[in-house]
Every structure is written in C-alpha cells, then in structure tokens.
Amino acid sequence: MNSESLGTIFLNASLVNNFVLAYFLGICPFLGVSGKMETATKMGWAVMFVMLVSSVCAYGIHAFLVAINAPYLQLISYIVVIASTVQLVEMFIKKLSPALFRSLGIFLPLITTNCAILGVALFQTNKGYGFLESVVYALGAGVGFTLALILIAGLREQLNFAEVPNISKGTALTLFIAGILSLCFMGFAGLGT
C-alpha cells in the first residue's frame, strides 16, 4: 500500500510525471492526432477511458496472478485487456460517430499499442497502489494525456494563421513545440514526490 494522498497521486500523474511530456510515452497519437482541437479532445477521451478500464483490470489481474503465484503472466494479460478495451471503444465510436471514426483513422486502433496505457498498468503495479489509488492514478494519467493533446492541438491550430518559414513547417515545428511544452511541464517537477 502506498502512503501518498489521492490528490498527490492525481497531480503527479497529470502534471508532474505527465506520460507524454515527461515520460515521452504515447508520442504517436500526440503527434498524429493533434492537428485539430476537436479530434485531439475526442482521442484524449478515448485514451482516458481505455486507461481507466485497463487500470481497473490490471489491479484485479495483478491480485489474481499474485494469488496463484504467476506474476510472469502480467504483461501478456495487460496487453490482452488493453486490446479488448480498444476494440470495444473502436466499435462504439464507429457506431456512434462514423465521422469521428474516420477522422481518428489508424490512430484509434493504435491505442492498443500506446505505451502510455501499458505504462499506467505497469507503473501502478510497481508502485503498489490499492484499488482507489490505481483508479485515481489512471484518471490523472488520462487527464494529463488529454491536456497534452489539447495544448499541442490548440498551438498547431493557431500556427495555421501565422507566417512560418518553410524550413520549419510541418513535423519540425510540431516537434519544436512539443519540446517547449515538455520544458514547461518540467517546471512542475518541484510539486511532486
């Protein structure tokens, strides 16, 4: 059992140890889906949902595997849960909003291989979090992921109206902005433990 308060766990996961801007996990959707604010927001919600479900399942799987003395099956079990959850989200979005499904494109099924989601499951297990702490940690990580997506999407939308030299347009400018955002989030390092 961990002795951190729930507020500290949430703050650490969302700002101090942001999965995208501090750990550099989940970079593929961060760079690929962050062209428009609307798409980035909805991708953030989808990733947050998958993080929450996989976190709850990872807690139960970890307890079960420790009880039967088979902790070596954790990684493969987590991957199966994440892939199943992403399939569920994909079917739901395809049925509910075909336009969003098309706008997310290949990045929606790629949530399965998003290392930030697997990182949440592995980190919460390694930190020894209880059930409620695991849920708060996953929620904080999802909020941080969504915040990073929204920030870069907003900046990229604003840069569409700016005069940018040809040499720095496109991917180069996006990576430059991501670096600056990462430096800004490093300023939160004094808040956490």
C-alpha positions in Angstrom: 0.0 0.0 0.0 1.3 3.4 -0.9 1.2 6.3 1.6 0.6 9.2 -1.0 -2.7 11.1 -0.8 -5.1 10.7 -3.7 -4.6 14.4 -4.7 -0.8 13.9 -4.8 -1.2 10.8 -7.0 -3.5 12.7 -9.4 -1.3 15.7 -9.6 1.8 13.6 -10.1 0.2 11.6 -12.9 -1.4 14.5 -14.7 1.2 17.3 -14.4 4.5 16.4 -12.7 5.0 13.0 -14.4 2.9 13.6 -17.5 3.1 10.5 -19.6 3.6 12.4 -22.9 5.6 15.4 -21.8 7.8 13.9 -19.0 8.0 10.2 -19.8 7.6 10.6 -23.6 5.1 7.7 -23.8 2.2 7.8 -26.3 4.0 10.1 -28.7 2.4 8.5 -31.8 -1.2 9.9 -31.2 0.3 13.0 -29.6 1.9 13.9 -32.9 -0.5 12.3 -35.3 -4.0 13.3 -34.0 -3.1 16.8 -32.6 -3.8 18.7 -35.8 -7.3 19.7 -34.8 -8.7 20.5 -31.4 -11.9 18.5 -31.8 -10.1 15.3 -32.9 -7.5 15.7 -30.2 -10.1 16.1 -27.5 -12.0 13.0 -28.5 -8.9 11.0 -28.8 -8.0 12.1 -25.3 -11.3 11.0 -24.0 -10.9 7.6 -25.7 -7.4 7.1 -24.3 -8.6 8.2 -20.8 -11.4 5.6 -21.0 -9.0 2.8 -22.0 -6.6 3.9 -19.3 -9.3 3.7 -16.6 -10.6 0.3 -17.8 -7.2 -1.2 -18.2 -6.1 0.2 -14.8 -9.1 -1.4 -13.0 -8.5 -4.7 -14.8 -4.7 -4.6 -14.2 -5.4 -4.2 -10.5 -7.6 -7.3 -10.5 -5.3 -9.3 -12.7 -2.3 -8.4 -10.6 -4.1 -9.6 -7.4 -5.2 -12.8 -9.1 -1.8 -13.6 -10.6 0.0 -13.0 -7.3 -2.6 -15.3 -5.6 -1.8 -18.1 -8.0 1.9 -17.4 -8.0 2.1 -16.5 -11.7 3.2 -12.8 -11.8 5.2 -13.6 -15.0 1.8 -13.5 -16.9 1.2 -9.8 -16.0 2.5 -8.3 -19.2 0.6 -10.5 -21.6 -2.6 -10.2 -19.5 -2.4 -6.4 -19.6 -1.9 -6.4 -23.3 -5.0 -8.6 -23.8 -7.1 -6.4 -21.6 -5.9 -3.2 -23.4 -6.5 -4.7 -26.9 -10.0 -5.9 -25.9 -10.9 -2.5 -24.4 -9.7 -0.7 -27.6 -11.8 -3.0 -29.7 -14.8 -2.1 -27.6 -14.1 1.6 -27.9 -13.5 1.3 -31.7 -16.8 -0.4 -32.2 -18.6 2.1 -30.0 -17.2 5.1 -31.9 -17.8 3.5 -35.3 -21.4 3.0 -34.4 -21.9 6.3 -32.6 -19.9 8.7 -34.8 -18.6 7.4 -38.1 -17.2 10.9 -38.9 -15.1 10.8 -35.7 -14.1 7.2 -36.5 -12.8 8.3 -40.0 -11.0 11.4 -38.5 -9.2 9.3 -35.9 -8.1 6.9 -38.7 -5.4 4.5 -37.9 -4.7 6.2 -34.6 -7.8 4.7 -32.9 -6.7 1.0 -33.3 -3.2 2.2 -32.4 -4.4 2.9 -28.9 -3.7 -0.8 -28.4 0.0 -0.2 -28.9 0.0 3.0 -27.0 2.8 2.6 -24.5 1.3 5.2 -22.1 -1.7 2.8 -21.4 0.6 -0.1 -20.8 2.8 2.2 -18.7 -0.2 3.1 -16.4 -0.9 -0.6 -15.7 2.8 -1.4 -15.1 3.6 1.7 -13.0 0.6 1.3 -10.7 1.5 -2.3 -10.1 5.1 -1.4 -9.4 4.1 1.5 -7.1 1.9 -0.9 -5.0 -1.2 1.2 -5.4 -4.5 -0.1 -4.0 -7.7 -0.1 -6.0 -8.8 3.5 -5.4 -5.2 4.8 -5.8 -5.0 2.9 -9.1 -8.2 4.5 -10.4 -7.0 8.0 -9.4 -3.6 7.3 -11.0 -5.2 6.2 -14.3 -7.6 9.2 -14.2 -4.7 11.6 -13.6 -2.7 10.0 -16.4 -5.6 10.2 -18.7 -6.3 13.9 -17.9 -2.6 14.6 -18.4 -2.6 12.8 -21.7 -5.7 14.7 -22.8 -4.2 18.0 -21.6 -1.1 17.5 -23.6 -3.1 16.6 -26.8 -5.3 19.7 -26.3 -2.4 22.0 -25.7 -0.5 21.0 -28.8 -3.6 20.9 -30.9 -4.5 24.4 -29.9 -1.0 25.6 -30.6 -1.0 23.9 -34.0 -4.3 25.4 -35.0 -3.1 28.9 -34.1 0.1 28.3 -36.1 -2.0 27.8 -39.2 -2.7 31.5 -39.1 1.0 32.5 -38.6 3.7 33.0 -41.1 6.2 30.3 -40.5 9.4 29.8 -42.6 9.1 26.9 -45.0 12.1 25.1 -43.4 10.3 24.7 -40.0 6.8 23.9 -41.3 5.1 20.5 -40.6 6.8 17.9 -38.4 9.8 20.1 -37.5 7.6 22.8 -36.0 5.4 20.2 -34.2 8.5 18.6 -32.6 9.8 22.0 -31.6 6.5 22.9 -29.9 6.4 19.5 -28.2 9.9 20.2 -26.8 8.9 23.6 -25.5 5.7 22.1 -23.9 7.9 19.4 -22.3 10.2 22.0 -20.9 7.2 23.9 -19.5 5.9 20.7 -17.8 9.3 20.1 -16.3 8.6 23.2 -14.2 6.0 21.2 -12.3 8.8 18.8 -11.1 9.0 20.6 -7.7 5.4 19.8 -6.9 5.6 16.1 -6.8 7.5 13.5 -4.9 
